[in-house]
Amino acid sequence: MTAQLIDGNALSKQLRAEVAQRAAALTAKGTRPGLAVVLVGENPASQVYVRNKVKACEEAGFHSVLEKYDATLSEAELLARVEALNNDPSIHGILVQLPLPKHIDDHKVIEAISPLKDVDGFHVASAGALMVGEVGFKACTPYGCMKMLESIGMKDLRGKHAVVIGRSNIVGKPMAMMLLAANATVTITHSGTADLGAMTRQADIVVAAVGKRNVLTADMLKPGAVVIDVGMNRNDEGKLCGDVDFAGCAEVAGYITPVPGGVGPMTITMLLVNTMEAAERTAAQG
């Protein structure tokens, strides 16, 4: 292996320590950062994610509220809960864990969250702010990817070509916007791209975010490229793996993120950063 690992666990630890210091300082001035996490139904993966988010909040010194509801909860009842949290001054960030049960419209629920408390960065107002360069909340996963690039000295990406594989609203599109804001030349590729390898072989940075194993292989990389693997899949042995053929790509890349221990821990960390920012903004407005 020639590539250097970008260690998401180590970077997360460092950023979470900084957030805990900021939280302690703000709490001392009378505002304790607060996050409400809402879980509807019994999705096992969601339960794990939610538990980790609440634990991370408590470790950072935040006030955290976990609201769990049966899958039978009506859309109207959930919207009423979101509205109550919007009006709760002790809550600075609201996160409704997705996916929601089929009878509830995800989009309607996300749009019901106040943009001032949208710490997931999924609201149309947040996406719009990112698009035009206004202050808003950045989607946590791509925001974490940007912090990983910064950690290896890649803050200003002027002259760099970044290729994003995937165009989801949660990762692909906001990722492209953040790379663009950092002055990279950006190409977005997806299932309709004719020759993916032709694109990725030109890239200084490749972000793989499609949820498909081995979408990026060693022959598709420029030597020394930075590879950020957002994927979460299982291999034939049932082990966690990403979208990238790690063993092969690690022989060609300059830097690469592992799965697990790469982008994953950063997502929750950036949720804490966003909640911290929301609390600081509220305190500043007095």
Solvent accessible surface area in square Angstrom, and as a share of the most:
residue,aa,sasa,rsa
1,M,116,0.52
2,T,97,0.56
3,A,7,0.05
4,Q,111,0.49
5,L,93,0.46
6,I,6,0.03
7,D,72,0.37
8,G,0,0.00
9,N,85,0.44
10,A,56,0.43
11,L,19,0.09
12,S,5,0.03
13,K,156,0.66
14,Q,102,0.45
15,L,19,0.10
16,R,60,0.22
17,A,58,0.45
18,E,78,0.35
19,V,2,0.01
20,A,33,0.25
21,Q,134,0.59
22,R,87,0.32
23,A,1,0.01
24,A,64,0.50
25,A,55,0.43
26,L,17,0.08
27,T,55,0.32
28,A,91,0.70
29,K,168,0.71
30,G,68,0.66
31,T,31,0.18
32,R,121,0.44
33,P,0,0.00
34,G,0,0.00
35,L,0,0.00
36,A,0,0.00
37,V,0,0.00
38,V,0,0.00
39,L,4,0.02
40,V,6,0.03
41,G,8,0.08
42,E,123,0.55
43,N,55,0.28
44,P,101,0.63
45,A,56,0.43
46,S,3,0.02
47,Q,55,0.24
48,V,69,0.39
49,Y,96,0.37
50,V,2,0.01
51,R,149,0.54
52,N,65,0.33
53,K,24,0.10
54,V,22,0.13
55,K,122,0.52
56,A,2,0.02
57,C,0,0.00
58,E,110,0.49
59,E,116,0.52
60,A,6,0.05
61,G,33,0.32
62,F,1,0.01
63,H,57,0.25
64,S,26,0.17
65,V,44,0.25
66,L,70,0.35
67,E,24,0.11
68,K,127,0.54
69,Y,54,0.21
70,D,97,0.50
71,A,47,0.36
72,T,119,0.69
73,L,24,0.12
74,S,43,0.27
75,E,37,0.16
76,A,74,0.57
77,E,93,0.42
78,L,0,0.00
79,L,45,0.22
80,A,62,0.48
81,R,78,0.29
82,V,0,0.00
83,E,90,0.41
84,A,42,0.33
85,L,4,0.02
86,N,27,0.14
87,N,105,0.54
88,D,47,0.24
89,P,118,0.75
90,S,52,0.33
91,I,1,0.01
92,H,9,0.04
93,G,0,0.00
94,I,0,0.00
95,L,1,0.01
96,V,6,0.03
97,Q,17,0.08
98,L,40,0.20
99,P,85,0.54
100,L,15,0.08
101,P,26,0.16
102,K,205,0.87
103,H,101,0.45
104,I,7,0.03
105,D,66,0.34
106,D,50,0.26
107,H,109,0.49
108,K,97,0.41
109,V,0,0.00
110,I,21,0.11
111,E,52,0.23
112,A,33,0.26
113,I,8,0.04
114,S,25,0.16
115,P,62,0.39
116,L,132,0.66
117,K,26,0.11
118,D,1,0.01
119,V,0,0.00
120,D,24,0.12
121,G,8,0.08
122,F,52,0.22
123,H,19,0.08
124,V,88,0.51
125,A,47,0.36
126,S,5,0.04
127,A,56,0.44
128,G,33,0.32
129,A,13,0.10
130,L,30,0.15
131,M,129,0.58
132,V,110,0.63
133,G,68,0.65
134,E,119,0.53
135,V,123,0.71
136,G,25,0.24
137,F,5,0.02
138,K,78,0.33
139,A,3,0.03
140,C,6,0.03
141,T,19,0.11
142,P,0,0.00
143,Y,25,0.09
144,G,0,0.00
145,C,0,0.00
146,M,21,0.09
147,K,50,0.21
148,M,0,0.00
149,L,0,0.00
150,E,58,0.26
151,S,59,0.38
152,I,37,0.19
153,G,68,0.65
154,M,29,0.13
155,K,141,0.60
156,D,80,0.42
157,L,1,0.00
158,R,166,0.61
159,G,75,0.72
160,K,77,0.33
161,H,32,0.14
162,A,0,0.00
163,V,0,0.00
164,V,0,0.00
165,I,3,0.02
166,G,3,0.03
167,R,120,0.44
168,S,53,0.34
169,N,113,0.58
170,I,77,0.39
171,V,17,0.10
172,G,0,0.00
173,K,99,0.42
174,P,12,0.08
175,M,0,0.00
176,A,2,0.02
177,M,44,0.20
178,M,6,0.03
179,L,0,0.00
180,L,93,0.46
181,A,82,0.64
182,A,16,0.12
183,N,65,0.33
184,A,6,0.04
185,T,86,0.50
186,V,36,0.20
187,T,35,0.20
188,I,71,0.36
189,T,1,0.01
190,H,57,0.25
191,S,110,0.71
192,G,58,0.56
193,T,32,0.19
194,A,110,0.85
195,D,76,0.39
196,L,35,0.17
197,G,8,0.07
198,A,39,0.30
199,M,68,0.30
200,T,0,0.00
201,R,110,0.40
202,Q,100,0.44
203,A,0,0.00
204,D,32,0.17
205,I,0,0.00
206,V,0,0.00
207,V,0,0.00
208,A,0,0.00
209,A,13,0.10
210,V,62,0.36
211,G,50,0.48
212,K,131,0.55
213,R,90,0.33
214,N,80,0.41
215,V,23,0.13
216,L,0,0.00
217,T,42,0.24
218,A,30,0.23
219,D,102,0.53
220,M,26,0.12
221,L,10,0.05
222,K,75,0.32
223,P,109,0.68
224,G,49,0.47
225,A,2,0.01
226,V,7,0.04
227,V,0,0.00
228,I,0,0.00
229,D,5,0.02
230,V,23,0.13
231,G,4,0.04
232,M,101,0.45
233,N,22,0.11
234,R,147,0.54
235,N,40,0.21
236,D,124,0.64
237,E,136,0.61
238,G,38,0.37
239,K,139,0.59
240,L,51,0.26
241,C,29,0.17
242,G,5,0.05
243,D,0,0.00
244,V,8,0.05
245,D,44,0.23
246,F,74,0.31
247,A,76,0.59
248,G,18,0.18
249,C,0,0.00
250,A,1,0.01
251,E,96,0.43
252,V,41,0.23
253,A,3,0.02
254,G,23,0.22
255,Y,60,0.23
256,I,0,0.00
257,T,1,0.00
258,P,24,0.15
259,V,30,0.17
260,P,89,0.56
261,G,14,0.13
262,G,1,0.01
263,V,7,0.04
264,G,40,0.38
265,P,29,0.18
266,M,0,0.00
267,T,38,0.22
268,I,23,0.12
269,T,0,0.00
270,M,0,0.00
271,L,3,0.01
272,L,0,0.00
273,V,10,0.06
274,N,1,0.00
275,T,0,0.00
276,M,0,0.00
277,E,45,0.20
278,A,3,0.02
279,A,0,0.00
280,E,55,0.25
281,R,77,0.28
282,T,66,0.39
283,A,36,0.28
284,A,91,0.70
285,Q,144,0.64
286,G,103,0.99
